[in-house]
């Protein structure tokens, strides 16, 4: 990774000591690394559509976790139909 001074064009493969150019004492230094360049640039704010998709996907993940770990299925209630009551045997009444 190379560092370049924007004022005097001094180059180095190592980071400049104390964050300034050793040739001209300038703090106007840039890196040629693509990751560093994108991280230092200001990022665009998220649009309403991106926020909506973000909330929707997190909601789906939360619902999936809830339904897998916290949802308690109710046991199926049997459809027991009361049968006709048997008539008492008069012989047992003695």
N, C-alpha and C positions, 0 to 999 in steps of 0.2 A: 504494500500500500504506500503510495507516495503522497507527500504533503508539499504544497506549493504556496509560496507567498504571492499574494495578488499585487503587491506594490513593487517588489524588486525581482520577482520571478525566481527566487532562490528555491531549489528543490532539495528534498531529503527523503530517504526511504524510512527514516525514523521520525517519530513525532518531535516537533521542535521543543526545546527545553522551555519550561514555564509558559508554554502556549504562545510564544512570540517568535518571530523570525530572528535568528542570530545575526543576520547581516544588517538589517535595517531597524530592528526592534519594533516591527509592526505587528499588530494583532490580527491583521487582515489575512488570514490563512485559510486555505481550502484543502479538502482532501479529494483525491481522485477516485476513491472507492464509491461504487454506485450505491451501496447500502447506506453509507454515511451521507451521501448527497440527498437521497430521498428522505432520510430521517430528519435532516436539518431544514428541508423545505417545509413550508406551511401546508398542511393537509386541508382539503376541501371539507366543509361540514357535510354531514350526512343529509340526504334528501328525505322528504316525507315518505317516499316509497321504500327507501332502504330501511328506515325506522320501522315501518309497518311490517316488512318482511322479517326483520330482526325479532320483533315482538311475537309475530306469528310462529316462527320456528322455535323460539324459547318456550312459548306456550305449548306447542306440540311435545316438546321434550318433557316439560313438567307434567303434562297429562299422561304421557306414557309411563313415567316413573310412578305417578300416583296410582294409576290403574294396575300396575304390576305389584307394588309393594304395600299400598295402603287401602286399597279398595277391598272391602269384605263382601263377598257375594253372599246373598241370603240363600239359605238352603231352600230347595223347592218344597213348597207345601203340598202334601198329597191331597188330591181331590177326593177325599173320603166322603162318600155319600151315605148318609145314615140309612141303614137297612131297616126293613120292617121289624118291629119288635115282636118277639115271640110271645104268643099268648101263654099265660101261666097255666101250668098243668094243675087242674083242680085236685088231682090225687096227692100233690105235694103239700097241700094246704092243711093236712091233718096233723 
